[in-house]
Amino acid sequence: MNFLSAIVDFAESRYDGEALHFKSSESPHWTSLSWQKFAEMTRKTSAALMHLGIKREDNVAIYAQNMPEWTISDLGIMCSNAVSVPIYATNTSDQAKYIIDEAEVRILFVGEEEQYQKALEIYSRDDSTLEKIIVYDSNVDINTPCAMYFDDFLKLGDGIPRERVKEVSASISENDLATIIYTSGTTGVPKGVMLTHKNFNVTARIHDLRLKIDQNNHSLAFLPLSHIFERAWSLYALYKGVGVSYLSDPKQIIETLKEVRPTMMCSVPRLYQKAYHTILAKIESSSKFKKALFHAAYKAGEEIAEHKRTNTDIPFLLKIKHTVLDTIVLKKIRNAFGGRLKFMPCAGAPLTAEITSFFHSIGMPLLIGYGLTETTATVTVFPDSGYEFGTVGLSMPEVKVKIGPDDEIWVQGDTVMKGYYKKPGETAKVMQDGWLKTGDAGSINASGILTITDRIKDLMKTSGGKYVAPQPVESLLTNDNFIENAILIGDDKPYVTALLVPNFEALKEYAHSINLKYHDLEELIKKSGIIELYEEKIEILQKSLANFEKVKKFRLLAHDFNMQLGELTPTLKIRREMILKNFTPLIEEMYAF
């Protein structure tokens, strides 16, 4: 089976329903493409690429935000036996140029004006390999012969017989390269992860063995398609006959959830962390009666969730009680997320057991998992029952996981990458006897359940010789509604400190409640009453930590970490080294005596 070709073959044979859903710039309403139209456009993409001389394992890049054309191009590239190279829509022109140059990309698909202008900048450089820029958004003013609109591009393949296009697709070997995905790079230079058609084929098969998904579902593509998590999930959804809606601006997630009402959506923990704190803050500010009603409903939901987790029978009276309270209270919370979510894969960063349990208890069971670009996404995920909150679940079928030296998680299986593109030395560093050394530390219990401890490279050693894993402590701190983001400092330092990004909405509400006057956030975070508030919260949050792990000093920031300044990856992971560099004076201040 060729998984990617199977998606197009299935779409071509389906006459009912809609495949791809989106909002165009011309209309506030959602529109759709039928399965057959989706298949037709994908075949035409393959044909047009052949017309332009793209051959087996030539690299073709996509530089765009989420939109139907992204998936159509992606599949069209890979089904023509070329190699799809995604570039984050938020990447700078220099970041995009690095990928385009190393992959020797001749043809580049771009989304909107921002990516088009950056592409032109790259094209204009003397050493550029770019020959043609294909623009998705027809509102972009194209003023150069090197560029053309996507609709015009599709017409280029009209002279190539459909049978020829299908013949090329059918000739793909499972060992042929399908994609090169450049890691967003929390440290160092991005590396191109090479994934083969076999990697995708096996990923689809093992998900079939673990998940039960039918065509009655609908998925929302919220994370960047440039990332393996969203891309693999959306492709798998289409493979299962599930329609996909595309969200181009992640900031509109709450409004979009209510409009689309998906049943499936993959996400990173930050969405649920923010939602958790928002929900609790609203409950805390409600009347005594509403608080009591919520806690009664939550308690019933918690008991139901525990019976599901342990796969035990639910008592009849509990069912009745939960049904009533769920209708009155919990259903209203779920409606804020569209009201229909039931497949919610979540990975990419730590999420506390408390928050995970909360969502299970309100009827939104998170499928916590773990994976890497190098493993074609999923390595482990919660099973149907027997999962443990605070862990990342059991390994997928046919995927082996073990703990190597220094508690490092090692992975083996046919979903593991071919290697890093043009970087054999880097590949050799992470591969040993067929095992991928992930760089993550963890442990596996007697039931085979994996717990992530931290990134090994992030492990800090204080000047006193004590090792501190920052991610668990940072996760603990951000478990408070008043802390939006946190980064620990302590490597080769006498004690641990932290930079904290407040939840500004919660902080402003608190300031208003105590009648605290201020002109701007810079002034607010320096108020003695605010600093004392955070000192009290941190002291409570850290009660369970060893003394050497505890934050001794902190500084509040007047703004969140910034993707444009290189402090966050496009999937909102912290770039620790860049933050330490950008905030050097503030950090040094915390260690001044």
N, C-alpha and C positions, 0 to 999 in steps of 0.2 A: 504494500500500500504506500502511495505517496500522499501524505497527509495534505500538503498544500494543493496539489492537483485535485484531490478529492473534494476540497471545498468548492472549487469552481465547477467540477462535474456535477456535484449535488445541486448547486445554485442553478445550473443550466437546465436541469430536469424538473425544477420545482415551479409550478404555475400559480401557487397560492401564497398569500402573505407578502410582507415587505422585509427586505434584508437590512438596508442601511437607512438610518433616520438622522436628520440634521436640520439645522436652521441656516438659511442662507442670509447673506448680508442685505438682501432686498426685502426680506419678509420676517416678521416676528414669530411666524407660525412654523411648526415642524413639518417638514416634507420628507418623502421617502423614495427610495429606489427599490423596485421589485427585485426578486432573486434573479430573474432572467436578465434584467437590465444590468445588474451587478456583474453577472457572468459575462455578458456581452462586452462591457467596458473593460473587464479584466483581460479577456482574449484580445481585444483591440490594442490594449497597452502592450501586450507581448508582441503582437504583429508590428506595431509602430517601432518598437525597440529593434526588432529584426530589420526593419526597413532602414533604420539609422546605423546598421552595421554592428549592433551589439551581439556578441557571441558568447559561447559557454564560459562562465565564470568571469566575465567582465563585470566590473563594479559600477553600479548605478546608485546614486544617493538621493535621499528624500530629506528635505529641510523644511519642515512644516509643522504646524500645530495639528491637533486631532481634527480630521474631516474625512468624509467617505473616500475622497480621492487618494488619501494616504494609503488606506488598505487596498484599494484597487491597484494603485501603482506597485505597492509592496508585493502583492500576489502576482501581478503581471510580470514584474521583474523576475521573481523566483521561478515562476512557471515557464519562463523563456530560457531557463537554465543560466540566467545571469545572477549576480549577487547583489542583494539589497543592502544598502548602507544607510541606516537612519542617522540623522543629525538632530539634536534637540532644537526646537524652534527658538528657544531662548539663547542659544549659543551666540557668542560674538562672531564677527567675521573672521577674526584670527583663529578662534577655536574651530570654526567650520573649515577654514582653509587648511588647518593641520590635517584634518580627516581627509579632505578632498585630495590634498597633495599625496599623503601616504598611500591612499587607496587608488590613486591615479584615475580619479573619476572624470569621465568625459561628459556625462549627461546628469543633470541635477534637476530634480523636481522641487519647486518651492511653493509655499503656501500663499502668503499675502505680501503686502508692500514691504514690510520690514525685512523679511527673508529675501525678497527680490533685490532690494537695494544692496544688501550684504553680498548676495551672489554676484551682482554686477561689479562690486568692488573687488571680489576675488577674481572674476573673469578678466578684469582690466590689468591685472598684474602680469608682468612679462613671463613669469615662470608657471603660470596657471595651466593646468591640464584641461580645464573646462572648455567644452565646445558648444554645448546647447543647454539653455535654461528653460524648463517647462513650468509655466505659471498656472496654479490652480484657480486663483481668484481673477475673474474676468474684469473686475473693477480696477485692477492695477494697470497703469498706463505703460504699455510696452513701447520702448523707443529705441530698440536696437535689433539688428537682424539675428543676433545670437539667441533671442528669446522668442517664445511662442506660447499661446494659451493651450491649456490641457485639451480643450475640445478640438482645436486644430491639430494638435499632436495625434489624437486618436485616429484622425482621418488618414494619417500617413500610412497606416497598415492596411488600407482598403484593398490594395493590390495583392496582398498575401493571402492565399486560400486558408480558410478556417481549418481545413484538414491538416495543413502544414503546421499551423500553430499548435494543434492538439498532438501532432506527431512529435514535435520538439518536447512538449511537456511530458509525453509518455516515455521519452528516451532518457529522462533524468535518472541518474544512478543515486542510490541512497548515500553514497560517499561523496557526491558532488557538494560543493560549498553552496549554502543557501543564503547566508547573511554574514556580515561583519558588523558587530555591535560594539561601538566604542564606549567603554565604561566612562561614566560621568566623572570619575576620578576624585575621590575624597583626598587622595594624596598623589603627588607625582603626575607624570604625563599620561594621558589616556591611552589605553591599550585596546586594540581591536580584537574582540573575541570572535573566533571563527566557529560558526555553527553549521552543521551539515543537514541535508535533508533527512538523514537517519536520526539526528538529534530531535527534529520535529516529529518524525514518525513515531518514535518511541515515546516521546512526551504525550502525544495524543493517546496512544494505547494505554499507558499507565494511568492517565486521568480517567479513561473509560472504566478501568478496573476499580478506581477509588470513588469516583463521583457518579451520582445519578441525576443526569440533566436531560430534560426532554425539550421538545419544540414549543412548549407552552410558556417558556421563560422569555425574558427580555433583558439584555445587558446594557449598561451604560459605560462607555469608554471615557473615564474621568482622568486617570493618570496619563502621562505622555505616552503615545504609541511608540516613541523612540526608545522607551524602556522595555526590557524583555518581559516584565510582569504584565503590563497592560497589553502588549502586543501578542504574547502567547495566549493570554486569556481570551482576548477578542477573536483571535483566529480559531481557538477551540470552540468558542460560542458559535461562530458561523459554521464550523464543521458539524456541530450538533443541530444545526438548523435553527439556531436562536438569533433573532434580530438584534442589531447593535445600534444604539444611539450615540452620537459623537458630541462631546463637549469640548469646544475649542478653548474656552476660558475657565480654568479650574476655580476661579474666584466665584463663579456663578453656580457652584455645586448645589447649594441648598435650594435655590429657586428651581434648578433643573430637575432635581430629584422629585419635586412635587409635580412638575410638568410631565416628566417621562414615566414616573412610577415604575422603575425597573424592579425585576426580581433578583438580578445578579449585578454585582459590581465589585471589582477588586480595588483595594485602597491601601494607603500607608497609614500607620497608627495615628498620625497627627490629626486626621479628620475626626477620629473617634475620641481622642483626648480632648479636643476643643468642644465637641458636642457634649461629652460627659460633664465637663465643667459648666457649660451653659445650662444644661438641664438641671444640675444640682443647684446652681445659683438661682434659677427661677423658682425651684421648689422651696429653697431657703427663704425667699422673699414673699412667699404666698401665705395665706391665712393658716391658722392652726388646724382647721378642719381639712383643708386641702393637703396639708403636710401629712396628717394622720391617714387620709385616704390613700395618698401615694405610698406611704410606708406599708400599709396593709396590702396594697396591690403588688408592691415590689416583693414583699415577703412571700406571697403566694406564687409569684413568678419565679422567685429564687428556688422554691421547693419543686416546682414543675421542672425547672432547668436541671436541678440535681437528679431527678428521676430519669430525665432524658440522658444525662451524662453517664449515669450508672446503668442505664438500660433496664430499669425496674418499673413495675406497674405503678401507675398513678392512682391513688385512692379516689373513689367516686366523689366524696364530699369535697376533696381538694379541687377536683376538676370543676365542680359546680362553682365553688368560691372563686377560683381563678377566672372562669369564663365571665362572671359578672364584673369582677374588679378590672379585668383586662379590658372589657368593653368600655367601662367608665373612665379608666385612667391610662393604662399602658398603650392602648390603641392610638390615643391622641398623640403620644410621643412618637410612635412609629410613623404616624401620618406626616410628621415633619420630614421624614426621609422617603416619602412617597407611599408608605403603608404596605409595600409588597415585598421588600427585600428578604430573601431567604438563603441565597448563596452569597456570602460576604468574605471572600478570601482577603486576608490582611497580612502583610509582611513588609520587610524593609527596615524595621527598627524595633526596639523593645516596646512592648505594651504590657502594663502591669496586670497581674492576676485580678486585681480589684476592678479595673475598667473592663476587662474581658468578661468577667463574671456579671458585671452590671448589664452589659448588652445582651447576654444570654438570658438574664432574668427578665428583661423587658420584651423578650420575644424576637430579638435580632441576633441570632447566633453567629458570632464571628468565627470564620475558619482560619485560625492563626496558623501560619506556615513559615517556612524558611527556604530561601533559594538564592541563587546567584545568576548573573548573566552567563557565567561559565558553565552552569548546569542546566541551561535552557529553562530557567526559573525553578519550579518546585522540586525541592529535595525532601522536605517533610511537610505534613499538614495534619490538623486535627482529624482523627478518625470519627466515624459516626457516633461512637460512644467510648467511654474509658479515657477520654482526653483529660489533661490536667491543666488548669489555668496557671499561667506563668511559664508554660513550656511552649514549644513550637510543633508538638505532635510527633507522629510516627513517620518513618521514612516511606516514600512512595514504593509501590511494587517495582521490583527489578532494580531498585537503587540501594546501594550499600552505603552505610554510614558507620564510621568508627572514630574513636578518639585517639589521635596520635601523640607524639611528644609535645610537651608544654600544653597539654589539654586541647590541642588544635583539632578541629573537626575536619576529617578527611572523607571524601565522597568518591564512589566508583560506580560506573554504570554507563549505558549507551546514551545518556542525556548529557554527559560531560563533553565539553568543547573539544574541537580538533587542536586548538592551540591559539596563541596570540599572533595576529597577522604581522609578518615580517619581523617578529621578535622571538626567535628561537631561544635566546638566552633567558628571556622572561618566562617563556613556557617551561623551560627546564627547572626554573626555580619553584614552580607550583605543582609540577607533575612528578610523581615517584611511584614506579612499578604499577602504573595504571590508576593510581589514586590522585585525586585533586586535593591539594592542601589549601583549604579555604581562607586561612588567615583569621578565622573566627575561633574563639575558645568556647568550649562547652562541655557538657556531660550527658551521658546516657544512663537512664535508670534500668532496673531489672526488667521492666515492661517494654524496653526499647524506645522510651519517650526521650526526645532530645530537649535539652535546655541550653540556651545560648548564654554565655557569661559575658563576653565582650569581644571587641576586635583586638587581636594580639598586639598589633602595632600601636593601639591606643593605650595599652596598659602602662600605667605611670609608676615610677619608683621614686619615692620621696628621698630627700638627702639623708633621712634617717634609716633608709634601707627597706621601707615598707612598700609593698606593691598594692596599688589601688586600681580597680577596674572602674573607669569613669561612667560607662553607660548605665549600669544599674543605679548609681547614685543620681545621675542626671534624670533618669526615668522616675525615681522617687521624688525628686524635687518638682518635676513638672506634673506630678500627680495632684498638685494643689492648684486651685482655680486662679490664684493670683500670680502664678508663674507660667508664662507661655513657653519659654525656652531657657535652657541652661547649658553651660559648658564648664567643666571642671578643669582646673589647672593644678599641677602639683609635681610634675616630672622634674626631679632633681631640685625640688624646693623643700623648705623645712616643714611646710604644712600645706593642706589643700585649701584652695580658694575657688571662687566661682564668679562667672559673669552671668547675670540673670536678666532675662527679658521679661518684664511684667506683662500680665494680661491687662492691657491698658483700659479696657472697658470696665473690668471689675475694679481696677484701681481708682478710676475716676468716680465710679459709683460710691466707693468707700469714702473717698475724699469729700464728696457731696454730703454723705450721711453724717460726717463729723464736722461739716461746715468749714472745711479746710480750703483756704483761698490760694490760688496759684495762677500764674500767667501762661505757663506752658509746661510740657512734660519734663523738660530739663530741670525746671524749678521744683516740680512736684516730687520727683524721685530723690531729691536732696533734702526734703523736709525731714526733720528729726522724727516726727510721728510716723512717717512712712517707713523710714529705715528701721525703726523699732518694731513696726508691724512685721516686716520681713524677717527680722532677727528672731522674733517669737515663732513664726511659722517654720523657719528652718530648724530651730531647736526641736520642735515637735516632730517634724518630718524625719529627723536624723536619729531618733531615739534608739532604733534597732541597729545602728551602725557601730562598728568599732571606732574607738577614739581617733585612730590615725586616718580613718576614711572620712571623718566629718569635716564639713566646710567651716573653716575658722574665720574667714573674712569673705566678703562678697561686694560686688558693685552692681548697682542697677543701671541698665542701659535705657536710653530714651527712645530707642528704636530697635526693631527686630534685626536679626542677621539678614544680610542682603545677598540675593543671588547675583545681582549685577556686579557686586564687589568681590565675587568669588567665595563668599562665606557659606553659601548653601549650594548643593547640587540641584539640578532640575527636579529631582524627586525629594527635595527638602531635607536631604541628609546634611549634617554639619561637616564642613571642611575645616577640621580642627586646626591644621597648620596655618591656614589663611586667617582664621579668627585670631589666633595667638599673635600673628604678625600685625594685624590691623589694630589690635588693642594693646600693643606692647606697653605704652605709657601707663595705662590704667592698671594693667597687671603688675607692673613694677611698683606702682603706688601701694598695692596690697602687701608687698613684701618689704617695704621700706620701714626701718625701725626708728 
